[in-house]
């Protein structure tokens, strides 16, 4: 964590784009926010741009803006995210969601610091961009989904975030941070968490990384009836978490039952992770959207 913290401080001073790499849930969103907060842009907008649920034809307008009547369905002028973020930071949580056509336009922005409003004129904007990905970018380049010149342009400054299971010493500080942050937000006052609970949390295998840990502690804050998150509650919730993490170990289950249970747990976790975005579930699972809809219907899962 100290090494990552040092990198955040150093890279926040630069106006160059930053690339964050790591598994789902390792804390890329948090690091992106910190890069903005520690920069000279901290009093300007920080705007997250998730593209995974936007039709490709809408992405250009969403980013660069458009003039009324410039395309079918354009009934009013639209101010794009680049203009909204002028002076601040734009954050793209997954670069593999950026279409090739938009990668070209971003390359033009990096070169000239201007954007082309659809049906309008060129505008000069001052925006720092942070990109993130949990994908194998070399593979995506070979597949033709990311331009190699675009990749080399955004890989000047990067932070590689290891999974939480390889950063055991970070678990307790993160847990204390999440309890403090979310108890003030949810309850209006700050809760503490006892040392026995912290040790139990440290020794658990957080396969979902910081996001799983954060969601776990939000649940603990909501359920606690004391002024402290204590061992009794945490041990109970850890037991429940193990039940979610482990595929049903009951050897008495028939194969078909075990398979269905696994699929249900798998897709339930994807629904939670993506906030029910079918496009993103399809991307992560490698299935078509139609395939995802069919499975969710079969398993009676709401999204």
N, C-alpha and C positions, 0 to 999 in steps of 0.2 A: 504493500500500500504506500509506503514511503517513497519508493521509486516512482510509482504512478503519480503520486502527489507532486513530486519534483517535476515530472514531465508536464503535468498540467500547468504548473506555474510557468515553466519555460515557454511552452507552446502558446500560452494565452497572450504572451507579449507580441507574437507575430501576427501579421495580417494575412499570411498565407493560409490556404485551406489545410484542414487537419483530417486525417483518416483514422477512425477508431475500429479496431478489429478484435473480435472475441465471440464466444458462444452466446446464444440467446440468454438474456438474464444476467450477464456479468456486470452490468452497470454502465453500459455505453451512454444511455440517456442522461444519467447522473453526471458522468464525466463531461459530456457535451455542455450541460448546463454550467458546470464549474468552469470550463474553459471560457465561457461567456462572462460569468460573474467576476472572474479574476482579470479580465481584460479591460482595456480603456473604453470598450464598448458597453460596459455593464449597465449604463443608464439608458441605453437604446434597446430596441426590441430584440427578443430572442424568439424566433418562430420555428416551430417544428413542422416539417413538410412530409407527412406520410403519403406516399403515392400509391400504395398497394391496393387501395380500394377505389382509385380513380380510373375511369376509362382513359385510354391513351390519348384520345382526341381532346380531352379536357385539360390535360396536364400542362400544355403550353400556355393556355389562357390562365390557369391557376398560378403559374410561376411568373409569367412575364406581363400579364394583363392583356386586355383587348378593348377595342373601340366598338361602340354600338353598331350593329349591322355588318361587322367584319366577317362573320360566318353565320351559318344557319343556326338560329336559336339564340343569337347574341342580341338581347333586347335592351341592354344598357351597357355603359362603360364599366369595365372591370379593372380594378387596381390589383395587380399581381403581388405575389409574396415578396418579390425582390424590392418593389417600391415600399411595401409595408415595413420591410426590414432595413430600409436605408439607414446606414450608420451603425447597424447592429449585426446580428448573426442569423444565418439560416442553417437549419440542421436537417439533413436527410438521413433518417434512421436506417435505410437499407438501400445501398447504391444499386443493387441488382434490379430494383424497381424502376430505375431511370431508363426510359427508352433510348435507343441509339440516336434518334433524331434530337432528343433533348440533350444528350451528351455532347453532341456537336455544338449546340447553342451555348452550353456551359463552357466549352472550350473557347468559344468566341468571347464570352464574358471575361474569362481569365485573361485573355489577350488584350482586350480593349476596355474592360470595365464598363461596358455598355450592354443594354438589353434591347431587343426589338419588340415593342408592343404590337400585338396582332392588329393590323389595320391602322396602326399609328406610326409614331416616329421612334427613333432611337433615343434612349434615355441613359444618362450616366448615373450609376448608382455605386454606393460604397457599402459593400456587404462582405463579411467574412463567412465562408461556408465550411461547415463541419459535416463530413460524411461518416457513415458507419456501415458495418456489414458483419454478418455471422456466417457468410458463405466462403467457399474456396474461390478466390478471385482469379487465380491462374486458370482454374477449370472454366470459369465463366468467360474468360478471354478466349480460350480455345473453342468454346461453344459459340462464340460470336455475339454474346449478350453484353459484353463490355468491350469497348474499343481500347486497344492497347495504348494509344496516345492519350486517351482520357485517363486510364489507370496510372500511367507514368506521371501525368500532370498532378493528380491528386495524392500521389504517394510520396510527396516530398517530405511532409511531416506526418508521422503516424505514431499511434500508441497501441501496443498489443496488450490486451487485458486477459490475464490467465483466468481459467475457471476458479470459482471460489474453493473447490476441493483442493486446489494447489496453493491456496492462500489462507491457510487455517488461522494465521495470526490476525487476519483482517476481520474474522467473523465477529468477535466480541465488540470491537469499535463500531462496526456496521450495525450490529444489533442495538447497541446503546443509542446510536444516531437515529435509527428507525423508530425506536420506542419514544425518544424525546420528540422527534418531528411529528409523528402521527398522533401521539397522545394529546399534544397541544392543539392539533388540528381537529381531532375528533371530540375530545373531552373538554377542551378549553383550558386545561392545565397539564403540567408535565408529570408523567409517571416515571418511576425508576424500575429497575429490574434487578433481582438479587443475583449474587455471584454463583450460587448453585445452578440457577436457571441458565446463566450465561455459559457455564461449563458444559451443561447438557446440550445447549445449542451449538457450541463449538465442536462437539464430538459427533454431531449428526452430519450425514452425507447430503449436502444440499445440491442435488443433481440439477435443480432448476436455477442454481446460482443465486445472486443477490435478489433477484425478483421473487423467487420462491421464499427466501428468508423474509423479505419485506412483507409479502402477503400473509405469511405465517404470523408475524408480529402484529400486523393490523388486526388479525382475528383475535389474538391474545388481548390486545387493548380493548377491543369491543366487549369481550367476554369477562374480563376481570371485574370483580366486585370489591376490590381493595385499592389502596393507594400505591400498590406495588405489583408488578407482574412477578408472581412467585413461582416457586418450584412445583407446587402441586398442579397449578394450571398448565405450566409449560410441559411437564412430564406427560400429562393427559393429552395435550395437543401433539406432542412428538409421537406418541403412540398412534394417534390418528394419521399423522403425516406418513409414518412408516407403512400404514395400510394403503395409502395412496401410492406411495413410491414403489412398493413391492407388488409385482404382479401376483395375483392370488396364489399363495403357496399351498393351498389346501389340495393335497394329492388325491383327495376323493372326487374332485371335480372331473367330469368327463372332458375330453379334448375340446369338443365344440363349445362347452360352457366356458372353459378357460380362454379359448380364443375370443369369444364374445366379450368376456370381462376385460381382456387386454385391450381390445378395440375400443371399448367404451371408455376406459381410463385414458387411453391414448388421445382419442378425439376430444374428450372433455378437457384435457390439459391444453390442447391446441385452441379450443374455443376460449378458454380463460386467457391464454397467452395473446391471442389476436383480437380479443374483444368481439369474437364472432364473425370476423371478416372472412368470407368464403374464399376470396381470391388469395388471401395470405395462407389460409389452411391448405388450400390446393397447392400453393407453391412449396410450403414446408414438407407436406406429405408426398409430393410428387404425383398427385392425382389430378384429374380434370375437375373442374367445378361441378360438372354433372355427377361425377363419381362421388365427390364429397357430399353433395345434396342427398344422393341415394343412401349413402352409409349413415348419415345423421338421421335420416327418416327411419331407416331400419333399426337404429339403436335408440330411437325416440329421444334424441338429444336436441334441446332448444339452442338456438344460436342468435 
